[in-house]
């Protein structure tokens, strides 16, 4: 009798230590809406976030550098 074993994969959400914060949920939702509109580059995403929110963590408009740093922080 042979048995097929499904390959293992890593789901990033399985590694989370805490549930997402409201800010993380809002940011993720906004990025998904930007992607749905065909915005895939940093400039397009930053422009969308500045128009539709949420604001950057310090409450000011996003820059590409801030967006990159925030994505790095959230992915750590």
N, C-alpha and C positions, 0 to 999 in steps of 0.2 A: 504494500500500500504506500503510495507516495502522497506527500502533502505539499501544497504550494504555500510558501510563507511570503506574505506581502513585504516589499522592501521598506526599510525604515526611512523616515524622513523627519526633518526638524520643522515643526511649526513654531514660528517665533512667539506666538501668543502663549504657547505652552511654557515658555521660559519666563514669562512675566511674573514678577514677585507680588505685584499689586494690580488691581483693576485700573484701566485708564482713568485719568482725571477728566472732569468736564472740559477743561481746556484742550486736552489731547483728543477727546471725542470731537470737539468743534473743529479743531485744526484738521484732523483726518477727514471729516465730512467735507470741509471746504476744499481740500486737496483733491478728493474724489470728484467733486463737482467740476473743478478746473480741468481735470483729466478728461472728464466726459465731454467738455467743450473743446477738446483738442489741444489744450495747453499742456505741454510736456517739458518745456525747458524752464530753467530757473527764472529767467526774466518774466515769462508768461505767468508762472505760478505766483511770483512775488507781486506782480501787477494785480492778479486776481485777488490775492489775500488783502492787499491794500484797499481794493474796491469793496470786497464782500466780507472781510474779517475772517477770523479774529485778528486783533492787533498782535504785534510782536510781544514777547513776554514782558518787555519793559514799558508797554503801552504806547509805543510810537509806531510809525510806519515801518514796514519790512524793507530790508535791503537784501540783495542776493547773499552777501556775507553773513548777515544775521540768520537768514533762512538756512543756509548751509550749516552754520554752527548749531542751530536748533535741531535740525535733522540728525546731526551727529550726536548731540546730547540725548535726544529721545531714543536713538538706536543703541546707545551704550548699555 
